[in-house]
Amino acid sequence: MAVVEWKKFLIPYEQAVEELKVKFRSIRRELRRKNEYSPIEFVTARVKEVSSILEKANKFDIPLERIAYEMEDIAGVRIMCQFVDDIDTVVELIRQRKDMQIIYEKDYITNVKSSGYRSYHIIIKYPVNMVDGPTEILAEFQIRTLAMNFWATVEHSLNYKYKHDIPIDVKSKLKNAADAAFKLDEQMMDIKDEIKDAQKLFEVKSSLVTGIVENILTLSSLGKISEASRFSEQLNKLLEVGEAYELNSLLQETKKALDKYNKN
């Protein structure tokens, strides 16, 4: 393929990863706005570089004219989770979607690779609406925890450095690190409820503080400087050690003050 053909060839893949990023980030945003726990921590996506496509095609003897049908990870979406059991939840979310077709799944969490690699892969067929009409591309989801992702990133860098021939001693240390990372994931599962409660409390407090600050700024814009200053002082005292109910009380006070001046 010539350079111009490669650019044309990759257009639907580039469009697909942008759409998929938006869709799965929107799930996270929707759940957070409803004050519900999101199994999705963050989402990244990429389209393989041409050099990587050619290298893989050469490695697996994939003819150039068959790349679109046989290379499954030209478009890649990575979904990171906080906890191991969040992965199952995300997998189920993907299974339930009507805008993509699952081709097959690869569970490298239950069936850990000899290197220590852990992740859950889902290969999908995804329809993209192009100017010339709809086309379908293959894409790969990788769902993993933050710890798994950190380890996989390190392994990828080492594979690049050693051209996929990592020295035995480094491999051994890498495998030990993978086991340690998974042990960390297991320990985090033991205190998952505590962590979720803490995160929810933080989000509640953040929302209350945002509301208070907005009301104080509105009071200032109305020329009620002394009242805005008094509320600011109260907020500053509560920021470090204030409880949620105290912040909520202050929020209600600022609302009453605004209502009073708005009526006038």
N, C-alpha and C positions, 0 to 999 in steps of 0.2 A: 504494500500500500504506500502511495506517495504521502507526503506531509499533509497536503490539503485534504486527502481522503481520510487520514487519521482524524483530523479536526472534525470533519463531517461525521465520521463514525462515532465519535465520543459525545456528540451533542445530546442524544437521548439519555446517555448515562449521567451526564452532568445535570440535566433537567431532573432526572429521577432522584439523585441524591439530595438535591435542593428540596424537592417535594417531600421526600421521606423525612428529612430533618425537621421541616416545619410541622409535619403531621405528628411526630412523636414528641417534639418539644411542646406542642399544643396539648397533648395528653397530660404532661407534667404540669403545665400552667393551669389547665382546667381543674385538676385535682387540688392543687394548692389554693386556688381561688375559692374552692368549696370547703377549704379547711380539712381536706382529706389527705391521707398519706399517699405519696407518690412513689411507686417502685422504681421509677426512672429518676436517676440523679442528674445525668446529663447525656447529651447525644452529640456525636460527631459523625462526619461522613466524608468520603473522598472518592475520587475516580483514579484508578491506577494510571501512573505515568506510562507513556508509550514504551519506554525502555523496559519497564517492569513487565508489561504485557508481552513484549517480544522475548524477554528472558524466560518467562514462564511457558510460553508457547514452545520455545526451543527445548526446555527441560522435559516437557510432557508430550513432545511430538504432536502438537496441535497445529494443523495447517491453518494459514492465515485466513482462508475463506471459512473456516469452521470456528473461529474464535468466539463469535457472537453466540454460538450454540453450545460450546464446550467449556468456555472459561466463565466460571460462575461468580467471580469476585472482582470484575472490572469496576462495578459499583459496589461500594462497601459502606455499611452503616454500623456504627458501634454504639451500643446502648450500655451505659454504666449504671450499676446498682450499688446501693449501700450494703445490702445483705444478700447472702446466698439464696435464701428462699424468695427474694424479690425476682430472681431470674425466672423462676417458674411462673410467676405472675405475669411478667413481660412476655414470655413465650406464649402464654394463654391469650394475652391481648392480641398478639400477632395472628394466632390461629383463628381468632374470631373475626378478623377483618375481612371485608368483602371486596376491597380495592386491590387485592394482590392474591396470588395463588402460591401456596407452599409446594415446592418441588420435593424437598426432603430436609431432614434435620440431622445434625451431628452433635451428640452430647459428649463433649470432652471434659465434663465435670464429673459425671459418673464413670466414664471411660477415659481416665487421665492419660495423656500422651506420655511416652517414656521420658521425655524431656522435663516433664512436670507441668506442661501447658494445660491450662484449664480455661474453658470457655464454652458457650453454647452457640452453635451455628445453625442458622436457618437460611436455606437457599429458596428464593422466591422468583416468580415470574411477575413482572410489574408492567402495566400498560402505561405508555407515555403518549400524550396527544401532541403530535408534531404538526407543523404547518402543512405537510403533505399527507397528514392523516395519522391514525393511531399506529404505534409500533410497540412490541413487547421486548423487554430486556430482562436478563438475569441479574439478580443482585443478591448480596450476602449480608445477613445480619450477624453480628457477633455480640452476644449478650454476656456480660461478665461483671464481677465486682470491681471496685476500685483497686483492691489489692492484686487481683488477677491481672488487671490492665497494666499496673505498674510493672509487674514481673514480665508480662508479654512484651512490653515496650523495651525493656532491658534485653530480653532474649533476641528481639528483632535487631537491635543495634549490634549485638555480638555476632549474630549470623551475617550481618552485612560486613562487619570487620573481618571475620574469618572465612567469608565466602561459603557459608553453611558447613564449615568443617571446624567447629569449635573444639579446642583441645580438651582432652579427657578430664584434666583436673578442673578446668573451668566449667565443663558440663556438670561435674559432680557438685561443685559449689552452687551452680545454678539450680540444680534439682533440689538441693537442700533448701535453697531460698524459696523455691516454689512451695515446698512442703510447709515451710515456716509461714509463708503468706496465707496458705489455706488454713493453717492453725489459727492465725489471727482472725480470719473470717469466722471460724467456728467459735472463737471466744467472743467476738462481737455479737454473734447470734445469741449468746447466753445473756447479754444485757441489752438486747434489741428493744424491749419494751421501755426500759429506762431511757435509752437514747431517743426513741420516738417521742416520749413524753417531754423530754428536755427540748427537743427541736420544735415541738408544737407550742410549748410555752414561749420559746424565743420568738416564733412567728407571731403569736398573739400579742406579745409585748411590742414587737416591732410595728405591728399594725396600729396599736393604740398610740404609740409615740408619734407615728406619722400623722395620725388624725389630730393629735394635740398640736403638733408643730404647724400644721396647715391652718388650724383655727387661730393660733397665736399670730401667724403672719397676716391673716385676714383682719384681725383686730388692729394690728399695726397699720395696715393699709387704710383702715377707717379712721385713723388718727387717735385711737385709744391706746396710746403709748404706755401709760402707767399701768393699765390693766394687763397689757401684753407682757410688760416686764415682770409683773407679779406672777403671772402664770409661768413665765420662763424660769423664774427662780424656783418655783415649786417643782417644775419638771426636772430641773438640774439636780435637785435633791433626790428625786425618785429614780433617776436613770441608773444609778449603780445598785441600789438595794431595794428599790420600790417593788412591791408586789403588783400582780396584774390588776387586782381589784382596786388598788390605790390609783393606778394609771387610768383605769376606767372611770373612777370618780372624777379625776381631773379632766378627763375628756368631756364628761357630762357638764362640768362647770364651764368649760370653754364654750360648749355648745349653747348653754343657757345665756351666756354673755353675748354671744353672737345673735341669738334669737331676739334678745332685748333691743339691741341696736338696729337690727334689721326691721323690727316692727316700727321703730321710730323713723 
